[in-house]
Amino acid sequence: MTTNPELLALGELSLHGRLVAASNGTYQGSVSLAGETATVVYKPIEGERPLWDFPDGTLAQREFAAYVVSEALGWSVVPPTLLRDGPLGEGMVQLWIDEAELGPGETELVDIVPQGRVPKGWVGVLDALDGRHNPVTLVHADNDALRRMAVFDAVVNNADRKGGHVLNPGDGRVYGVDHGVTFNADDKLRTVLWGWAGEPIPTGLLDDVRRLADQLAGGLGQQLCELVTAVELTATRERCSTLLKTGTFPYPSEDWPAIPWPAF
């Protein structure tokens, strides 16, 4: 992964092709500067489809806001991300993360297993029937990296944490991508990472959330107000307060689907 912040911001952005599975205009490309090149994801604002519950043309800003909060927490859950101009206008540019190749017997960090066969070191989320009506269980790994991601999603109110949005580069880090539907003022948390619902959040993570809450009352809050609405910023501060008050991972809302569809 590049550590040169000027590469993303100032590098010449060239497009390689469109990611057709994405619901909004999403492109893989590269940025080049002074002989250094990196692969990126580019989501132009002009390619965003209108949503009934988010203001039009704001998804790129929310992607960047999620990165800002991730860095303020010190967790680096989100790959390096910024807003900049590109071949199709202003949009979100994010460093591309290559996932590690899985070895024999290895699986993704979020998976589906036969019901009653949750592997050791994993937690079950949901029992269901697959396309062939076989009983299965949605599971995810029980590790610290995903715990951070689950708390992060609760803070930013992530409405779309699919299994495919959890990336494992194989170096011990875990990244989350696709944060365009975040920071809504209403409770819209929708995720595949419900395995710890109601359990205590580790003290170290709560300490980070407490520091974030302090920053949201100052300069960080002023920065986010340029990316999300004032009402959404207030709601973010309230979510932090709730996490600190309860000290536990949240439960799903009764007014909103708990699991994104599709889940991967």
Stockholm file with secondary structure:
# STOCKHOLM 1.0

chainA/1-264         MTTNPELLALGELSLHGRLVAASNGTYQGSVSLAGETATVVYKPIEGERPLWDFPDGTLAQREFAAYVVSEALGWSVVPPTLLRDGPLGEGMVQLWIDEAELGPGETELVDIVPQGRVPKGWVGVLDALDGRHNPVTLVHADNDALRRMAVFDAVVNNADRKGGHVLNPGDGRVYGVDHGVTFNADDKLRTVLWGWAGEPIPTGLLDDVRRLADQLAGGLGQQLCELVTAVELTATRERCSTLLKTGTFPYPSEDWPAIPWPAF
#=GR chainA/1-264 SS CCCCHHHHHHSEEEEEEECTTSSSCCEEEEEEETTEEEEEEEEEGGGCCCBTTBCTTCHHHHHHHHHHHHHHHTCCCSCSEEEECCTTSSEEEEECCCCCCCCTTCCCSEEEEETTCCCTTEEEEEEEECTTCCEEEEEEECSHHHHHHHHHHHHHTCSCBCGGGEECCSSSCCEECCCSSCCCSSCCCCBSCCTTTTSBCCHHHHHHHHHHHHHHTTHHHHHHTTTSCHHHHHHHHHHHHHHHHHCBCCCCCTTSCSSCSSCC
#=GC SS_cons         CCCCHHHHHHSEEEEEEECTTSSSCCEEEEEEETTEEEEEEEEEGGGCCCBTTBCTTCHHHHHHHHHHHHHHHTCCCSCSEEEECCTTSSEEEEECCCCCCCCTTCCCSEEEEETTCCCTTEEEEEEEECTTCCEEEEEEECSHHHHHHHHHHHHHTCSCBCGGGEECCSSSCCEECCCSSCCCSSCCCCBSCCTTTTSBCCHHHHHHHHHHHHHHTTHHHHHHTTTSCHHHHHHHHHHHHHHHHHCBCCCCCTTSCSSCSSCC
//
